[in-house]
Amino acid sequence: MTSSTPPSALSGNPYPVNGGDPYQVGATHPTVEHTQNNNHYRPVSALDELGAAAQRIAANVERVLVGKPEVVRIALVTLLAEGHLLVEDVPGVGKTSLAKALARSIDCTVSRIQFTPDLLPSDVTGVSIFNRQTNEFEFRPGPVFANIVVGDEINRASPKTQSALLECMEEEQVTVDGNTYQLESPFMVIATQNPIEMEGTYALPEAQRDRFTARVSIGYPDPAAELAMVDEHAGHNPLADLQPVSHAEQVKHLVETVRAVKLSPDIRRYAVEMVSATRRLPEIRIGASPRSTLHLVRAARAQAALSGRDFVVPDDVHAVAVPVLAHRLVLTPEAQASRRVPADLIRALVQRVPVPQATRGTR
């Protein structure tokens, strides 16, 4: 059985040219689309709005990250799945540029944390300071209190500082001195790390990696894309001119649309079987967690919505299986010595786990 990639919904605009601003949530004018088969207008659906918004965000990010549409797709899937993204690759391929471009494409609060060995947990979450005038402690929020938090070189901070993000990423709240503070919604952490240069770095704990919905590796561009990058970026930084094409309220609306995507019982069982199969592989010491099953289902829903469907098919699970599951697997020493790659093990599982026949291409 081979997996076909679902058709992308990031190309084309389903809205009429003179249809106003369909991206404004709560707009007073009705957004309509003209159909060629009959002479009437139909209301634009929530999936149409999601596809158009994704098209604009993707085009904006690709102005900075040239020639990497698949990486941009995973970033959008993670955003719509209410998850967090880990960007892992060698220096100079655009890890931080991807994170900053996605953050700037959405008109919301954004903060950037440069992780260093001397960074403290309070530098991330915030600290309580005594106010002599009121004789009370006042909480000063840290940079984690934002819609999108860009953590650059996260593995350069100590495990103690990295653990400051555990509660934030899982529960969207921060507890300081016994007081709990809710984070803004939507909330997304985009972290980068360099897996090659290990001097002065700390490997992410399993609990930390498991909280990232997806991991992507950008890789080197092909010669044509690198030439286009040289032409466009050599004398000017496109990040400087990048303008928002969406906003926080619209992202919340799009997330609600993704939550409403139908998930059949067969697809649920298929996702559970896919994850549980990782725990039975002889090359794996620690398989994917139950949390990864939830992340896989949420990402599949987002992938289905980006493909213009209100229901999930097996190909949606296939499209997100590697970025969602591979970084959670811990190989045995023998598998590491044999240079086995977790992504290849997940691809092999996609080929072996039986696909539910009743849901293939149907609701």
ZIQUIVEN-V606811 format. One record per backbone hydrogen bond with DSSP energy under -0.5 kcal/mol. NH is the residue of the N-H (numbers start at 0). CO is the residue of the C=O. If there is no record, write none. Layout:
BEGIN
[[NH | CO] [NH | CO]]
END
This chain:
BEGIN
[[15 | 31] [18 | 15] [21 | 19] [23 | 20] [24 | 22] [26 | 23] [31 | 29] [32 | 41] [34 | 39] [39 | 37] [41 | 32] [43 | 30] [48 | 44] [49 | 45] [50 | 46] [51 | 47] [52 | 48] [53 | 49] [54 | 50] [55 | 51] [56 | 52] [57 | 53] [58 | 54] [59 | 55] [60 | 56] [61 | 57] [62 | 58] [62 | 59] [63 | 60] [64 | 60] [65 | 63] [67 | 64] [71 | 67] [72 | 68] [73 | 69] [74 | 70] [75 | 71] [76 | 72] [77 | 73] [78 | 74] [79 | 75] [80 | 76] [81 | 78] [82 | 77] [84 | 188] [85 | 213] [86 | 84] [86 | 190] [87 | 85] [87 | 215] [88 | 86] [88 | 192] [92 | 89] [97 | 93] [98 | 94] [99 | 95] [100 | 96] [101 | 97] [102 | 98] [103 | 99] [104 | 100] [105 | 102] [106 | 245] [107 | 105] [110 | 147] [112 | 149] [113 | 111] [114 | 112] [114 | 151] [118 | 115] [122 | 119] [123 | 119] [123 | 120] [124 | 120] [125 | 121] [126 | 139] [128 | 126] [128 | 137] [130 | 135] [131 | 129] [134 | 130] [135 | 130] [137 | 128] [139 | 126] [139 | 137] [140 | 138] [141 | 124] [142 | 122] [143 | 123] [144 | 141] [145 | 143] [146 | 108] [147 | 108] [148 | 187] [149 | 110] [149 | 147] [150 | 148] [150 | 189] [151 | 112] [151 | 149] [153 | 150] [153 | 191] [155 | 152] [156 | 153] [160 | 157] [161 | 157] [162 | 158] [163 | 160] [164 | 161] [165 | 162] [166 | 162] [168 | 164] [169 | 165] [170 | 166] [171 | 166] [171 | 167] [172 | 166] [173 | 180] [175 | 173] [175 | 178] [178 | 175] [180 | 173] [182 | 171] [187 | 146] [189 | 148] [189 | 187] [190 | 84] [190 | 188] [191 | 150] [192 | 86] [194 | 192] [197 | 195] [200 | 197] [201 | 154] [208 | 204] [209 | 205] [210 | 206] [210 | 207] [211 | 208] [212 | 83] [212 | 210] [213 | 83] [214 | 322] [215 | 85] [225 | 221] [226 | 222] [227 | 223] [228 | 224] [229 | 225] [230 | 226] [231 | 227] [232 | 228] [233 | 229] [237 | 235] [239 | 236] [240 | 237] [241 | 237] [241 | 238] [244 | 104] [245 | 104] [247 | 106] [250 | 246] [251 | 247] [252 | 248] [253 | 249] [254 | 250] [255 | 251] [256 | 252] [257 | 253] [258 | 254] [259 | 255] [260 | 257] [261 | 309] [267 | 263] [268 | 264] [269 | 265] [270 | 266] [271 | 267] [272 | 268] [273 | 269] [274 | 270] [275 | 271] [276 | 272] [277 | 273] [277 | 274] [278 | 274] [278 | 275] [279 | 276] [280 | 277] [283 | 280] [284 | 329] [285 | 329] [291 | 288] [292 | 288] [293 | 289] [294 | 290] [295 | 291] [296 | 292] [297 | 293] [298 | 294] [299 | 295] [300 | 296] [301 | 297] [302 | 298] [303 | 299] [304 | 300] [305 | 301] [306 | 302] [307 | 304] [308 | 303] [311 | 261] [315 | 312] [316 | 312] [317 | 313] [318 | 314] [319 | 315] [319 | 316] [320 | 316] [321 | 317] [323 | 319] [324 | 320] [325 | 321] [327 | 324] [328 | 324] [328 | 325] [329 | 285] [330 | 328] [331 | 282] [335 | 331] [336 | 332] [337 | 333] [338 | 335] [339 | 334] [343 | 340] [344 | 340] [345 | 341] [346 | 342] [347 | 343] [348 | 344] [349 | 345] [350 | 346] [351 | 347] [352 | 348] [356 | 354] [358 | 355] [359 | 356] [360 | 358] [361 | 358]]
END
